Amino acid sequence: MPKRTLQGVVVSDKQNKTVVVKVERRFTHPIYKKTIRRSKNYHAHDESNAFSIGDIVWIEESKPISKLKRWTVVQGEKKKTA
C-alpha cells in the first residue's frame, strides 16, 4: 500500500528537527451543501531544519519517530519574501 502524502503550511519550527504542518481539507456539507474547510496539525520530521514558518511542504507517512511524529517532510517551497 502506498504511503499517504499531504500538502500543508508550516506553522511552527521551534522544535529541533521538527516542523508543525497545518493541512487543510475541503468538503461539502452533507445537508447544507456548503463547502467547509477543516484543518489539522501534523508534527513532521525535518532532518536538516530547512523549513520555517510560512513555507509550503509535502509530508509523507513514516514509521513512528517519537511520541507525536509519524510524518516526514518530503519536499517544500520556501515562502516568497517581498
C-alpha positions in Angstrom: 0.0 0.0 0.0 1.5 3.4 -0.9 2.3 6.0 1.7 -0.1 8.9 2.1 1.2 12.3 1.1 -0.3 15.6 2.3 0.4 19.2 1.5 0.4 21.9 4.1 1.9 25.1 5.5 4.5 25.2 8.3 3.0 26.9 11.4 5.8 26.2 13.9 9.5 25.4 13.6 10.6 26.0 17.2 11.5 22.3 17.9 14.8 20.8 16.7 14.4 18.7 13.5 10.6 19.1 13.7 8.0 21.2 12.0 4.3 21.5 12.7 2.4 21.5 9.5 -1.2 22.7 9.1 -3.1 20.6 6.5 -6.4 21.9 5.3 -9.1 19.8 3.7 -12.3 21.0 2.0 -15.6 19.1 1.7 -19.3 19.7 1.0 -21.6 19.5 4.0 -24.0 16.6 3.5 -27.1 18.5 4.4 -26.4 22.2 3.7 -24.3 21.6 0.6 -21.9 24.3 1.6 -18.1 23.9 1.3 -16.5 23.6 4.7 -12.8 23.9 5.5 -11.3 21.8 8.2 -7.6 21.8 9.3 -5.4 19.5 11.3 -1.8 19.9 12.6 0.8 17.2 12.0 4.3 17.0 13.5 6.7 16.1 10.8 10.4 15.3 10.8 12.7 17.8 9.2 16.2 16.4 9.4 18.1 19.5 8.2 15.9 22.2 9.8 15.4 23.6 6.3 11.9 24.9 6.6 10.5 27.8 8.6 7.1 29.4 9.3 5.0 30.0 6.1 6.8 27.5 3.9 4.6 25.1 1.8 5.7 21.5 2.4 4.7 18.0 1.4 4.7 15.4 4.1 4.7 11.6 3.9 3.7 8.9 6.3 6.5 7.1 8.0 7.1 4.8 11.0 6.8 6.4 14.4 9.8 8.6 15.1 8.7 10.0 18.5 5.5 10.3 20.6 3.9 12.7 18.1 5.9 12.4 14.9 4.6 9.9 12.3 5.3 12.0 9.2 8.5 13.2 7.4 9.0 16.2 5.1 9.5 15.1 1.5 9.9 18.4 -0.3 8.9 22.0 0.1 8.9 25.5 -1.3 10.3 28.5 0.6 7.9 31.4 1.3 8.4 34.3 -1.1 9.8 37.3 0.6 8.9 40.8 -0.6 
